[in-house]
Amino acid sequence: MQFLHAISLVVPDYDAAIDFYCGQLGWQLAEDIDQGRKRWVRILPPGAQQGSLILARAEGPEQEAAIGNQFGGRVGLFLATDDFARDHASMVTQGVAFEEKPRHESYGTVAVWRDPFGNRWDLIQFA
């Protein structure tokens, strides 16, 4: 058996990213381990058992330049929900910047949003 355990997201600062994802959005801080010059920070969306996000602080100009553009301007992260209306409303209340109104596609209901670091996400409820 194989499954995707995590994906790394380069951020400018560990604590700012934890504040947004865990503070504002209510994600779970699964691990925050000091490794000296860096930390192992793993977070999960509410109710998730797997499929975590590793927050990686940018080190150096090349990584700093990638913040918010790790997917070349495309949506590169997909947050699935079992209740689009509930989570969309909650995220709007929390100040999340949606780029569009929710739309209905053959595969489900979706809207694109950005985190404070410029990363584009889909909030999606599959049909």
N, C-alpha and C positions, 0 to 999 in steps of 0.2 A: 504494500500500500504506500502511496505517496500523496502528499498534499502540500500546498503552498503554506508554509508556516508564517512567513512575515515578508514585508517589503520595507526597505529603508527609505526614509524621507529626510533629505538634507534640509536642516533648519538653521536659522542664525543663532539661536540660543535654546538650550534645553528647557529652561524654566518658562520662557515665553510660550514655547510650544505646549508644554504640560499645562500651563494656565489656560490656553485656548481649548485644547482638546479635552482635557480632564475637568477643568474648571467650568468653562462656558458650555461645552457640549455634553458633559457628563460621561465621558469615556472613563474606562478603568485603567489606572496605572498598575500594570501587572508586575513590572520590574523597574527599578532604578538603582543600578549598581555602579558605585564609584570605581573606576579602573585607573585612577591616577590622572592622566591628562585628558581622559574622556570618560563618558558614562555609557552604560548599557541601559537604554530607556526603551521599554516596550509597553505599548498601550493597546487597548482593545475597545471597540465600540460597545455600547450597552448591550448586554445579553450575549455577546460573542463568546464562543468557546475556542475558536482558532481564527487564523487570518488576522494577525496583529500587525501593527505598524511600529517599526524601530525608528526612533527619533535620533538622527545623527547630526551633531553640531558641525557646521562647515569649518574646515581647516584649510586656510590658504585661499588665494584669489580665484583659482579655478573652481573650487567647490562653492565659494561664496557667489560666484557668477551663476551657478546652477540653481540657486534657491529660487523657487517659483517657476522655473523653466526646465524642470527635470524631464518633462515629456514633450519638449519642443513646442510648447504653446497649446498642445492638445489636452483634452481631458485624459488624465492618466490614473485616476483613482476613482473607485466606484463603491459607494456606500449603499448597500442594499438594506431595505427596511420592510417590515411586515405591515406598516401603516404609514403611507406616504403623507397623508394630510396631517396626522399628528406630528410627525417629525419635521415636516416642512414648516408648520406653524411654530413649533418650538424653536427651530433654528432661526427663523425670522425674528422671533422675540429676543433671541440671544444676540442679535446683530449680525448674523451671517449674511454675507453679500451674495445674493443670487443674481446671476447674469440674465435670467429669463424667467418667465412665468412657467409653472408646471405645464408639461405637454403630455399628451397621450400618444404613445407609439404602439405598434403591433406587439412589441415585447414588454410593454408596461408603461407606467407613469414615471416621468423623469424631469429633473431640472438641474441645470449646471450652477455650481457655486464655487466660490474661491475661499481658501483659508487666508488668514492675515499675511501669509508669506508669499501669496500669489499662485499657489497650486490650484489647478482646476479639478473639480470633483463632479461626479454625477451623484445625486441622491436619486435612488431608483427603487421602485416597487415593481417587481416582475409580475407580468400578467399570469 
